[in-house]
Amino acid sequence: MESDRPTYTSEDGWQLAPTAELVYEGVCDRIDDGGVPRADLVTAVADDLDCTEADVSDAVRVLLQRGFLYEGGDGIRVTPTD
C-alpha cells in the first residue's frame, strides 16, 4: 500500500521518516522569508502537532544537519541565507 504523502529527500539524498516529515511540514508552515527563532518555532510546531518540544527540537536538529532547513542570525529558514 503506497502512501499519498510525499517523501522528502534532501540535496545529499537523505530521506525523512514520517514523524520528521510532519515536523518539516509544520516548520515550513511557520517560516517566512525572514526566518523564525528556533525556540519560537519548536514551541509552535509542538503545539500544532500535539507532541513534545523535545521531539520537535530533535527533528529540527536532524533537518538542519541533513540540509532540509538552514539556521542563520535571524532564525530557522527553508532556504540558505546569502
Jmol script that loads the backbone (N, CA, C; Angstrom):
load data "model"
ATOM      1  N   MET A   1       0.837  -1.175   0.000  1.00  0.00           N
ATOM      2  CA  MET A   1       0.000   0.000   0.000  1.00  0.00           C
ATOM      3  C   MET A   1       0.885   1.242   0.000  1.00  0.00           C
ATOM      4  N   GLU A   2       0.743   2.060  -1.018  1.00  0.00           N
ATOM      5  CA  GLU A   2       1.567   3.246  -1.114  1.00  0.00           C
ATOM      6  C   GLU A   2       0.893   4.419  -0.425  1.00  0.00           C
ATOM      7  N   SER A   3       1.710   5.248   0.178  1.00  0.00           N
ATOM      8  CA  SER A   3       1.205   6.426   0.866  1.00  0.00           C
ATOM      9  C   SER A   3       1.016   7.563  -0.129  1.00  0.00           C
ATOM     10  N   ASP A   4       0.004   8.386   0.115  1.00  0.00           N
ATOM     11  CA  ASP A   4      -0.201   9.581  -0.694  1.00  0.00           C
ATOM     12  C   ASP A   4       0.699  10.717  -0.237  1.00  0.00           C
ATOM     13  N   ARG A   5       1.351  10.527   0.921  1.00  0.00           N
ATOM     14  CA  ARG A   5       2.209  11.576   1.468  1.00  0.00           C
ATOM     15  C   ARG A   5       3.499  11.650   0.668  1.00  0.00           C
ATOM     16  N   PRO A   6       3.987  12.860   0.401  1.00  0.00           N
ATOM     17  CA  PRO A   6       5.256  12.977  -0.313  1.00  0.00           C
ATOM     18  C   PRO A   6       6.416  12.510   0.558  1.00  0.00           C
ATOM     19  N   THR A   7       7.471  12.049  -0.078  1.00  0.00           N
ATOM     20  CA  THR A   7       8.699  11.707   0.635  1.00  0.00           C
ATOM     21  C   THR A   7       9.679  12.841   0.400  1.00  0.00           C
ATOM     22  N   TYR A   8      10.222  13.363   1.468  1.00  0.00           N
ATOM     23  CA  TYR A   8      11.149  14.472   1.359  1.00  0.00           C
ATOM     24  C   TYR A   8      12.570  13.944   1.276  1.00  0.00           C
ATOM     25  N   THR A   9      13.301  14.385   0.268  1.00  0.00           N
ATOM     26  CA  THR A   9      14.691  13.985   0.092  1.00  0.00           C
ATOM     27  C   THR A   9      15.540  15.246   0.044  1.00  0.00           C
ATOM     28  N   SER A  10      16.581  15.295   0.874  1.00  0.00           N
ATOM     29  CA  SER A  10      17.459  16.462   0.905  1.00  0.00           C
ATOM     30  C   SER A  10      18.421  16.419  -0.270  1.00  0.00           C
ATOM     31  N   GLU A  11      19.191  17.488  -0.431  1.00  0.00           N
ATOM     32  CA  GLU A  11      20.135  17.580  -1.531  1.00  0.00           C
ATOM     33  C   GLU A  11      21.178  16.469  -1.483  1.00  0.00           C
ATOM     34  N   ASP A  12      21.505  15.966  -0.290  1.00  0.00           N
ATOM     35  CA  ASP A  12      22.514  14.910  -0.196  1.00  0.00           C
ATOM     36  C   ASP A  12      21.896  13.507  -0.196  1.00  0.00           C
ATOM     37  N   GLY A  13      20.595  13.413  -0.488  1.00  0.00           N
ATOM     38  CA  GLY A  13      19.958  12.116  -0.654  1.00  0.00           C
ATOM     39  C   GLY A  13      19.297  11.520   0.574  1.00  0.00           C
ATOM     40  N   TRP A  14      19.337  12.212   1.719  1.00  0.00           N
ATOM     41  CA  TRP A  14      18.692  11.685   2.927  1.00  0.00           C
ATOM     42  C   TRP A  14      17.188  11.785   2.782  1.00  0.00           C
ATOM     43  N   GLN A  15      16.471  10.760   3.236  1.00  0.00           N
ATOM     44  CA  GLN A  15      15.016  10.810   3.282  1.00  0.00           C
ATOM     45  C   GLN A  15      14.560  10.944   4.723  1.00  0.00           C
ATOM     46  N   LEU A  16      13.414  11.573   4.911  1.00  0.00           N
ATOM     47  CA  LEU A  16      12.876  11.792   6.247  1.00  0.00           C
ATOM     48  C   LEU A  16      11.919  10.680   6.654  1.00  0.00           C
ATOM     49  N   ALA A  17      11.940  10.347   7.930  1.00  0.00           N
ATOM     50  CA  ALA A  17      10.949   9.438   8.500  1.00  0.00           C
ATOM     51  C   ALA A  17       9.613  10.176   8.564  1.00  0.00           C
ATOM     52  N   PRO A  18       8.488   9.449   8.631  1.00  0.00           N
ATOM     53  CA  PRO A  18       7.174  10.108   8.657  1.00  0.00           C
ATOM     54  C   PRO A  18       7.024  11.171   9.745  1.00  0.00           C
ATOM     55  N   THR A  19       7.543  10.928  10.943  1.00  0.00           N
ATOM     56  CA  THR A  19       7.431  11.929  12.011  1.00  0.00           C
ATOM     57  C   THR A  19       8.193  13.190  11.644  1.00  0.00           C
ATOM     58  N   ALA A  20       9.382  13.031  11.098  1.00  0.00           N
ATOM     59  CA  ALA A  20      10.166  14.190  10.691  1.00  0.00           C
ATOM     60  C   ALA A  20       9.483  14.930   9.547  1.00  0.00           C
ATOM     61  N   GLU A  21       8.787  14.196   8.672  1.00  0.00           N
ATOM     62  CA  GLU A  21       8.040  14.854   7.602  1.00  0.00           C
ATOM     63  C   GLU A  21       6.971  15.774   8.183  1.00  0.00           C
ATOM     64  N   LEU A  22       6.264  15.299   9.202  1.00  0.00           N
ATOM     65  CA  LEU A  22       5.237  16.131   9.839  1.00  0.00           C
ATOM     66  C   LEU A  22       5.854  17.377  10.458  1.00  0.00           C
ATOM     67  N   VAL A  23       6.999  17.204  11.118  1.00  0.00           N
ATOM     68  CA  VAL A  23       7.680  18.355  11.712  1.00  0.00           C
ATOM     69  C   VAL A  23       8.129  19.304  10.609  1.00  0.00           C
ATOM     70  N   TYR A  24       8.686  18.767   9.535  1.00  0.00           N
ATOM     71  CA  TYR A  24       9.137  19.604   8.419  1.00  0.00           C
ATOM     72  C   TYR A  24       7.973  20.412   7.847  1.00  0.00           C
ATOM     73  N   GLU A  25       6.828  19.758   7.639  1.00  0.00           N
ATOM     74  CA  GLU A  25       5.652  20.461   7.132  1.00  0.00           C
ATOM     75  C   GLU A  25       5.215  21.552   8.104  1.00  0.00           C
ATOM     76  N   GLY A  26       5.216  21.226   9.395  1.00  0.00           N
ATOM     77  CA  GLY A  26       4.842  22.216  10.405  1.00  0.00           C
ATOM     78  C   GLY A  26       5.796  23.389  10.439  1.00  0.00           C
ATOM     79  N   VAL A  27       7.084  23.095  10.289  1.00  0.00           N
ATOM     80  CA  VAL A  27       8.097  24.151  10.264  1.00  0.00           C
ATOM     81  C   VAL A  27       7.882  25.040   9.044  1.00  0.00           C
ATOM     82  N   CYS A  28       7.691  24.428   7.884  1.00  0.00           N
ATOM     83  CA  CYS A  28       7.512  25.203   6.653  1.00  0.00           C
ATOM     84  C   CYS A  28       6.269  26.084   6.714  1.00  0.00           C
ATOM     85  N   ASP A  29       5.232  25.611   7.395  1.00  0.00           N
ATOM     86  CA  ASP A  29       4.020  26.415   7.550  1.00  0.00           C
ATOM     87  C   ASP A  29       4.273  27.656   8.408  1.00  0.00           C
ATOM     88  N   ARG A  30       5.267  27.603   9.273  1.00  0.00           N
ATOM     89  CA  ARG A  30       5.536  28.684  10.221  1.00  0.00           C
ATOM     90  C   ARG A  30       6.638  29.638   9.772  1.00  0.00           C
ATOM     91  N   ILE A  31       7.445  29.244   8.814  1.00  0.00           N
ATOM     92  CA  ILE A  31       8.613  30.041   8.431  1.00  0.00           C
ATOM     93  C   ILE A  31       8.243  31.018   7.327  1.00  0.00           C
ATOM     94  N   ASP A  32       8.723  32.241   7.469  1.00  0.00           N
ATOM     95  CA  ASP A  32       8.598  33.206   6.388  1.00  0.00           C
ATOM     96  C   ASP A  32      10.003  33.497   5.862  1.00  0.00           C
ATOM     97  N   ASP A  33      10.112  34.418   4.933  1.00  0.00           N
ATOM     98  CA  ASP A  33      11.410  34.710   4.334  1.00  0.00           C
ATOM     99  C   ASP A  33      12.422  35.243   5.335  1.00  0.00           C
ATOM    100  N   GLY A  34      11.950  35.837   6.430  1.00  0.00           N
ATOM    101  CA  GLY A  34      12.864  36.421   7.400  1.00  0.00           C
ATOM    102  C   GLY A  34      13.408  35.445   8.423  1.00  0.00           C
ATOM    103  N   GLY A  35      12.904  34.232   8.457  1.00  0.00           N
ATOM    104  CA  GLY A  35      13.357  33.258   9.442  1.00  0.00           C
ATOM    105  C   GLY A  35      12.566  33.367  10.733  1.00  0.00           C
ATOM    106  N   VAL A  36      12.620  32.312  11.532  1.00  0.00           N
ATOM    107  CA  VAL A  36      11.905  32.244  12.802  1.00  0.00           C
ATOM    108  C   VAL A  36      12.873  31.753  13.864  1.00  0.00           C
ATOM    109  N   PRO A  37      12.913  32.413  15.037  1.00  0.00           N
ATOM    110  CA  PRO A  37      13.786  31.924  16.110  1.00  0.00           C
ATOM    111  C   PRO A  37      13.469  30.466  16.446  1.00  0.00           C
ATOM    112  N   ARG A  38      14.514  29.674  16.689  1.00  0.00           N
ATOM    113  CA  ARG A  38      14.352  28.232  16.913  1.00  0.00           C
ATOM    114  C   ARG A  38      13.384  27.935  18.053  1.00  0.00           C
ATOM    115  N   ALA A  39      13.521  28.602  19.186  1.00  0.00           N
ATOM    116  CA  ALA A  39      12.666  28.313  20.348  1.00  0.00           C
ATOM    117  C   ALA A  39      11.192  28.571  20.029  1.00  0.00           C
ATOM    118  N   ASP A  40      10.899  29.690  19.362  1.00  0.00           N
ATOM    119  CA  ASP A  40       9.516  30.002  18.988  1.00  0.00           C
ATOM    120  C   ASP A  40       8.960  28.952  18.030  1.00  0.00           C
ATOM    121  N   LEU A  41       9.783  28.558  17.085  1.00  0.00           N
ATOM    122  CA  LEU A  41       9.373  27.581  16.089  1.00  0.00           C
ATOM    123  C   LEU A  41       9.075  26.226  16.726  1.00  0.00           C
ATOM    124  N   VAL A  42       9.971  25.771  17.599  1.00  0.00           N
ATOM    125  CA  VAL A  42       9.801  24.473  18.258  1.00  0.00           C
ATOM    126  C   VAL A  42       8.519  24.456  19.085  1.00  0.00           C
ATOM    127  N   THR A  43       8.275  25.517  19.844  1.00  0.00           N
ATOM    128  CA  THR A  43       7.072  25.592  20.672  1.00  0.00           C
ATOM    129  C   THR A  43       5.808  25.558  19.813  1.00  0.00           C
ATOM    130  N   ALA A  44       5.777  26.352  18.751  1.00  0.00           N
ATOM    131  CA  ALA A  44       4.592  26.429  17.899  1.00  0.00           C
ATOM    132  C   ALA A  44       4.310  25.106  17.194  1.00  0.00           C
ATOM    133  N   VAL A  45       5.350  24.481  16.649  1.00  0.00           N
ATOM    134  CA  VAL A  45       5.147  23.220  15.931  1.00  0.00           C
ATOM    135  C   VAL A  45       4.737  22.107  16.897  1.00  0.00           C
ATOM    136  N   ALA A  46       5.322  22.076  18.083  1.00  0.00           N
ATOM    137  CA  ALA A  46       4.934  21.074  19.086  1.00  0.00           C
ATOM    138  C   ALA A  46       3.457  21.229  19.443  1.00  0.00           C
ATOM    139  N   ASP A  47       3.000  22.473  19.597  1.00  0.00           N
ATOM    140  CA  ASP A  47       1.582  22.718  19.883  1.00  0.00           C
ATOM    141  C   ASP A  47       0.703  22.260  18.718  1.00  0.00           C
ATOM    142  N   ASP A  48       1.115  22.588  17.498  1.00  0.00           N
ATOM    143  CA  ASP A  48       0.342  22.209  16.311  1.00  0.00           C
ATOM    144  C   ASP A  48       0.214  20.699  16.166  1.00  0.00           C
ATOM    145  N   LEU A  49       1.310  19.985  16.434  1.00  0.00           N
ATOM    146  CA  LEU A  49       1.337  18.533  16.221  1.00  0.00           C
ATOM    147  C   LEU A  49       0.983  17.741  17.467  1.00  0.00           C
ATOM    148  N   ASP A  50       0.757  18.448  18.574  1.00  0.00           N
ATOM    149  CA  ASP A  50       0.443  17.802  19.851  1.00  0.00           C
ATOM    150  C   ASP A  50       1.506  16.763  20.221  1.00  0.00           C
ATOM    151  N   CYS A  51       2.766  17.223  20.194  1.00  0.00           N
ATOM    152  CA  CYS A  51       3.880  16.365  20.599  1.00  0.00           C
ATOM    153  C   CYS A  51       4.806  17.189  21.493  1.00  0.00           C
ATOM    154  N   THR A  52       5.860  16.579  21.984  1.00  0.00           N
ATOM    155  CA  THR A  52       6.736  17.291  22.913  1.00  0.00           C
ATOM    156  C   THR A  52       7.696  18.214  22.170  1.00  0.00           C
ATOM    157  N   GLU A  53       8.112  19.263  22.860  1.00  0.00           N
ATOM    158  CA  GLU A  53       9.102  20.165  22.288  1.00  0.00           C
ATOM    159  C   GLU A  53      10.426  19.448  22.064  1.00  0.00           C
ATOM    160  N   ALA A  54      10.745  18.483  22.921  1.00  0.00           N
ATOM    161  CA  ALA A  54      11.992  17.722  22.754  1.00  0.00           C
ATOM    162  C   ALA A  54      11.977  16.949  21.433  1.00  0.00           C
ATOM    163  N   ASP A  55      10.831  16.347  21.092  1.00  0.00           N
ATOM    164  CA  ASP A  55      10.726  15.613  19.826  1.00  0.00           C
ATOM    165  C   ASP A  55      10.892  16.553  18.636  1.00  0.00           C
ATOM    166  N   VAL A  56      10.244  17.707  18.702  1.00  0.00           N
ATOM    167  CA  VAL A  56      10.354  18.678  17.613  1.00  0.00           C
ATOM    168  C   VAL A  56      11.782  19.211  17.533  1.00  0.00           C
ATOM    169  N   SER A  57      12.379  19.504  18.669  1.00  0.00           N
ATOM    170  CA  SER A  57      13.753  20.007  18.692  1.00  0.00           C
ATOM    171  C   SER A  57      14.718  19.000  18.071  1.00  0.00           C
ATOM    172  N   ASP A  58      14.548  17.724  18.402  1.00  0.00           N
ATOM    173  CA  ASP A  58      15.388  16.674  17.806  1.00  0.00           C
ATOM    174  C   ASP A  58      15.195  16.615  16.295  1.00  0.00           C
ATOM    175  N   ALA A  59      13.946  16.698  15.853  1.00  0.00           N
ATOM    176  CA  ALA A  59      13.665  16.649  14.417  1.00  0.00           C
ATOM    177  C   ALA A  59      14.253  17.863  13.708  1.00  0.00           C
ATOM    178  N   VAL A  60      14.143  19.046  14.312  1.00  0.00           N
ATOM    179  CA  VAL A  60      14.715  20.255  13.715  1.00  0.00           C
ATOM    180  C   VAL A  60      16.233  20.112  13.604  1.00  0.00           C
ATOM    181  N   ARG A  61      16.868  19.562  14.633  1.00  0.00           N
ATOM    182  CA  ARG A  61      18.322  19.350  14.599  1.00  0.00           C
ATOM    183  C   ARG A  61      18.707  18.456  13.420  1.00  0.00           C
ATOM    184  N   VAL A  62      17.966  17.374  13.227  1.00  0.00           N
ATOM    185  CA  VAL A  62      18.242  16.459  12.118  1.00  0.00           C
ATOM    186  C   VAL A  62      17.973  17.144  10.778  1.00  0.00           C
ATOM    187  N   LEU A  63      16.882  17.893  10.692  1.00  0.00           N
ATOM    188  CA  LEU A  63      16.562  18.607   9.456  1.00  0.00           C
ATOM    189  C   LEU A  63      17.655  19.610   9.099  1.00  0.00           C
ATOM    190  N   LEU A  64      18.218  20.265  10.099  1.00  0.00           N
ATOM    191  CA  LEU A  64      19.328  21.190   9.864  1.00  0.00           C
ATOM    192  C   LEU A  64      20.570  20.433   9.396  1.00  0.00           C
ATOM    193  N   GLN A  65      20.899  19.342  10.060  1.00  0.00           N
ATOM    194  CA  GLN A  65      22.089  18.558   9.706  1.00  0.00           C
ATOM    195  C   GLN A  65      22.007  18.001   8.293  1.00  0.00           C
ATOM    196  N   ARG A  66      20.817  17.649   7.871  1.00  0.00           N
ATOM    197  CA  ARG A  66      20.656  16.989   6.576  1.00  0.00           C
ATOM    198  C   ARG A  66      20.315  17.945   5.440  1.00  0.00           C
ATOM    199  N   GLY A  67      20.291  19.236   5.718  1.00  0.00           N
ATOM    200  CA  GLY A  67      20.123  20.215   4.657  1.00  0.00           C
ATOM    201  C   GLY A  67      18.699  20.505   4.233  1.00  0.00           C
ATOM    202  N   PHE A  68      17.717  20.112   5.038  1.00  0.00           N
ATOM    203  CA  PHE A  68      16.331  20.462   4.737  1.00  0.00           C
ATOM    204  C   PHE A  68      16.017  21.878   5.213  1.00  0.00           C
ATOM    205  N   LEU A  69      16.658  22.303   6.312  1.00  0.00           N
ATOM    206  CA  LEU A  69      16.476  23.629   6.892  1.00  0.00           C
ATOM    207  C   LEU A  69      17.838  24.271   7.089  1.00  0.00           C
ATOM    208  N   TYR A  70      17.825  25.581   7.263  1.00  0.00           N
ATOM    209  CA  TYR A  70      19.049  26.348   7.477  1.00  0.00           C
ATOM    210  C   TYR A  70      18.847  27.260   8.671  1.00  0.00           C
ATOM    211  N   GLU A  71      19.936  27.581   9.362  1.00  0.00           N
ATOM    212  CA  GLU A  71      19.847  28.479  10.509  1.00  0.00           C
ATOM    213  C   GLU A  71      20.859  29.593  10.342  1.00  0.00           C
ATOM    214  N   GLY A  72      20.365  30.824  10.451  1.00  0.00           N
ATOM    215  CA  GLY A  72      21.227  31.993  10.366  1.00  0.00           C
ATOM    216  C   GLY A  72      20.969  32.905  11.540  1.00  0.00           C
ATOM    217  N   GLY A  73      21.470  34.122  11.462  1.00  0.00           N
ATOM    218  CA  GLY A  73      21.309  35.072  12.547  1.00  0.00           C
ATOM    219  C   GLY A  73      19.869  35.436  12.837  1.00  0.00           C
ATOM    220  N   ASP A  74      19.001  35.294  11.830  1.00  0.00           N
ATOM    221  CA  ASP A  74      17.594  35.660  12.011  1.00  0.00           C
ATOM    222  C   ASP A  74      16.701  34.457  12.278  1.00  0.00           C
ATOM    223  N   GLY A  75      17.281  33.282  12.491  1.00  0.00           N
ATOM    224  CA  GLY A  75      16.486  32.113  12.853  1.00  0.00           C
ATOM    225  C   GLY A  75      16.519  31.008  11.818  1.00  0.00           C
ATOM    226  N   ILE A  76      15.563  30.098  11.940  1.00  0.00           N
ATOM    227  CA  ILE A  76      15.449  28.938  11.060  1.00  0.00           C
ATOM    228  C   ILE A  76      14.780  29.369   9.756  1.00  0.00           C
ATOM    229  N   ARG A  77      15.316  28.863   8.650  1.00  0.00           N
ATOM    230  CA  ARG A  77      14.790  29.196   7.321  1.00  0.00           C
ATOM    231  C   ARG A  77      14.679  27.925   6.489  1.00  0.00           C
ATOM    232  N   VAL A  78      13.916  27.986   5.405  1.00  0.00           N
ATOM    233  CA  VAL A  78      13.848  26.857   4.482  1.00  0.00           C
ATOM    234  C   VAL A  78      14.820  27.022   3.325  1.00  0.00           C
ATOM    235  N   THR A  79      15.410  28.197   3.204  1.00  0.00           N
ATOM    236  CA  THR A  79      16.416  28.442   2.169  1.00  0.00           C
ATOM    237  C   THR A  79      17.666  29.013   2.821  1.00  0.00           C
ATOM    238  N   PRO A  80      18.830  28.768   2.227  1.00  0.00           N
ATOM    239  CA  PRO A  80      20.060  29.318   2.822  1.00  0.00           C
ATOM    240  C   PRO A  80      20.071  30.842   2.743  1.00  0.00           C
ATOM    241  N   THR A  81      20.790  31.460   3.664  1.00  0.00           N
ATOM    242  CA  THR A  81      20.943  32.914   3.622  1.00  0.00           C
ATOM    243  C   THR A  81      22.091  33.258   2.696  1.00  0.00           C
ATOM    244  N   ASP A  82      22.074  34.463   2.202  1.00  0.00           N
ATOM    245  CA  ASP A  82      23.166  34.913   1.317  1.00  0.00           C
ATOM    246  C   ASP A  82      24.419  35.141   2.104  1.00  0.00           C
TER     247      ASP A  82
END
end "model"
wireframe off; spacefill off
backbone 0.3
color backbone group
